[in-house]
Structure formats: structure tokens, C-alpha cells
Amino acid sequence: MSQQPPSPRDPEVPRHVAVIMDGNGRWAQARGRARTVGHRAGLRAARRIVRAAGRAGVEVLTLFAFSQENWKRPQTEVSLLMQLFVSTLSREMNSLHKNNIRVRFIGEHGDFAPDLRAEMQRAQDLTRDNDGMHLLVAVGYGGQWDIVQAARRLAERGVEITAERLEAALATEGTPPPDLLIRTGGESRISNFLLWQLAYTELYFSPILWPDFDDDAFAEALRWYAGRQRRFGRVPEAA
């Protein structure tokens, strides 16, 4: 594989953390509330973790916000999710910019409403020159789609497809591969997320439902990561 061991400023702090934010619906249902209430609570959790990651010195944070498979959910839930996304972007954009966070959206966005695409572009344009934490928001994203679109881009250029070129053509181009993946909600799978990029990532599965995932839970995940010995296929003595 073309991925190389990252060189973080502090080896105990992951340069790139990816998060599968799972459990919003179950959190709401456990409280006898509509699933949409869980999604609103999940947005508050996302805000907390963006701040916590920035304080910890994480360079890149990737949040899996909406998968391509999520289009199969009930239309009312999808519509509300899109509305929440637009309103949250409008509300949080200036705060992200003031905190020197660069925002980028990755995924297939052709089916998104024009107003949502406009807000996404506005956020990217506003924060493009920021040099603080890089926040990638995966929306309309799927790992299989990502690999296919990268291969198609290379084929259209008429160049040989190598591991290095394909990796550079992925939606996450310009960022190091994730050092740590956090999945909340008690499930132990990666759900078509960053399939290529997770080749050597440390996988941390938390039973905590996403709306309850707070600063302490994030710090615990970072402590777990700090205790890992990353080998990248090598024997322990050479790691």
C-alpha cells in the first residue's frame, strides 16, 4: 500500500481522527422521542467534539455526517436532516472561521438541494485560507464511491493507475490517512467509510450513543490511541 506512517508533532496525539457518529435515533427512541430529536442532539455533540479535537491538537477531523446509504431512510427523516444541515451550517460558519478551522465537504453532492450546496460552498470559500484544524465533513459519501471516482479520474487523464496516484485522487486528497477511527453507538463495523484510507488506522469502538459522546469520552479514545503500538505491517522490534 502507498500509505506511510504519519509523523505527528506528538506521537501520542493522532494527526487525523475520523468519526462515525452513530446512535442518534436509538438515543431518541430510548427517551420516547422522535428520531429527529436525536439528530438535533447529535449536532450538539458534533460541536463539542470539534472543539475538543482542536484543543487536543488534532490536525484533521473527519466526521461521517450522511452516507450514500442514508438516502434510503424515510423521506421525512432525510428532509429534516437536510434542513438541519443547512441551518447548522449557516449558524456555525462564522464561529468555525473565527476559530481558524478550514472546512471541506467530501462526497457526491449532486442530489443535494441547491440551497444546501450553496451553503457548503460558502463555508468552504470562507474558511479556505485558514491554517488551523482541517474539518472534513463526509456527506453523500461512500468509501466504494470514493475509490471508483478516484479510478475514473485517473482513467480520464489517461495515466496508469497506481496505488500512489489513486490515493492522491481520493476525496480526502491533501490530508494524511486517519490515525484513529472512532465509532460510537456500540456497533463494530466501518459501514463503507474511508475504505482505502483506513488501511492502517487504529479502530476504536465505543458503546456510547453519539449524543452522549462528550469531552471525557473523546479524551478516553485519545488515551486508548496513545497506548497503541502502531506497526504498519512491521515486527514489534522495528515499529
PyMOL commands that set and color helices and strands:
alter all, ss='L'
color gray80, all
select helices_A, chain A and resi 24-30+35-56+68-72+75-98+114-127+143-157+163-168+210-212+215-226+236-238
alter helices_A, ss='H'
color red, helices_A
select strands_A, chain A and resi 16-20+60-67+102-106+134-141+180-183+202-205
alter strands_A, ss='S'
color yellow, strands_A
deselect
rebuild
show_as cartoon
